[in-house]
Amino acid sequence: MRILVTGATGNVGRMVVDELLARGATDVRALTVDPARAALPPGVEVVRGFVGRPATMPAALAGVDRLYLAPHPATAPAVCRLAAEAGVRLIVDMAGAKGEHWQAVEDAVEECGVPWVHLEPGEFMANADIWAPQIRAGDVVKDAWGDAANAPVAQEDIAAVAAHVLLADGFEGRSLELTGPESLTRREKVAAIGRALGRDLTYVELAGDPALQHFTSVMGEHGGWYLDGLAQLAAHPQRAVSTVADVLGRPALGYEEWARRHADLFR
Ligand SMILES: NC(=O)c1ccc[n+]([C@@H]2O[C@H](COP(=O)([O-])OP(=O)(O)OC[C@H]3O[C@@H](n4cnc5c(N)ncnc54)[C@H](OP(=O)(O)O)[C@@H]3O)[C@@H](O)[C@H]2O)c1
């Protein structure tokens, strides 16, 4: 069974390749625009291409049975049609919560007629990098909507679930909402990062104009949009679901442990 991993040097895609190999897959093809730079593991067939450029896909899809589809909404319809034409028998796409920006990916997958599994991660734990410059500079973290809570998921777990369902039968037609094991407020996340680093971080709550100024300085024109999202989350906290543990038979990675493993991000 030949499996094509798109975005194979991306954060998730690269780990999907590793997870497939760890599970004994022997016919893994990895897609990258630059095979020489990609440094993919031995035993993987590396092919040149990018899902954002559908013209590069027919050669990559030749002889492929199952496809891991990285999220590129604009070109997903064309890529999925090509996958159907190439005889792909399962598409595992990684998008996001239903009805959001990534919905176009799921729509394209369903329209092409190939059996599918949708992976629907919420926020990635790696988005904690928004606090990294402040934590590298000192012990104070200025932020907003400290009580807004969600259950971010580790990219490691997304990749493990992707590999599992690419190799298993019986998941076709399922949408797998993926979260971490617990819902945490922003205040609690900063405290967890502090514990992981062995430091006592002080959370400083900003509101109104100071909050807008701060987030605009961090993320430019998207600052206001991001604050609106936090307000929504404060009103409607995201709960944790058990999908990762149910599929993998082991607990999802917790936030503090994730921060411990990625401590270099904050040093
Ligand atoms: N952060 C969140 O909370 C969240 C939540 C849901 C979904 N997402 C989305 O999930 C995805 C994360 O997956 P991922 O890290 O595995 O990345 P990805 O977007 O799936 O794949 C990135 C790879 O695509 C290839 N690529 C080639 N040309 C590119 C181009 N012009 N622009 C972008 N990529 C190009 C690159 O590999 P080569 O250079 O080797 O070809 C790159 O390593 C992102 O699209 C992210 O927006 C994020």
The ligand as an ORCA input file, in Angstrom:
! r2SCAN-3c Opt
* xyz 0 1
  N      -2.071     26.761     14.295
  C      -3.265     26.240     14.436
  O      -3.843     26.338     15.512
  C      -3.896     25.497     13.262
  C      -5.093     24.853     13.415
  C      -5.617     24.121     12.321
  C      -4.898     24.088     11.119
  N      -3.732     24.775     11.008
  C      -2.979     24.670      9.731
  O      -2.309     23.435      9.719
  C      -1.153     23.550      8.887
  C       0.061     23.125      9.672
  O       0.587     22.028      9.099
  P       2.134     21.924      8.777
  O       2.953     22.681      9.754
  O       2.385     20.493      8.586
  O       2.286     22.746      7.446
  P       1.598     22.532      6.015
  O       1.008     23.847      5.621
  O       0.752     21.346      6.002
  O       2.838     22.180      5.087
  C       3.921     23.047      5.001
  C       4.871     22.504      3.950
  O       4.327     22.723      2.645
  C       5.387     22.985      1.742
  N       5.282     24.155      0.905
  C       5.803     24.265     -0.323
  N       5.548     25.466     -0.836
  C       4.854     26.142      0.095
  C       4.285     27.437      0.137
  N       4.374     28.309     -0.878
  N       3.633     27.811      1.261
  C       3.497     26.957      2.304
  N       4.003     25.699      2.303
  C       4.674     25.308      1.213
  C       6.621     23.167      2.559
  O       7.416     22.005      2.355
  P       8.503     21.933      1.191
  O       9.202     23.257      1.097
  O       9.402     20.828      1.614
  O       7.736     21.598     -0.047
  C       6.174     23.208      3.991
  O       7.067     22.554      4.857
  C      -1.002     24.968      8.466
  O      -1.515     25.143      7.172
  C      -1.861     25.685      9.514
  O      -2.302     26.918      9.052
  C      -3.219     25.454     12.052
*
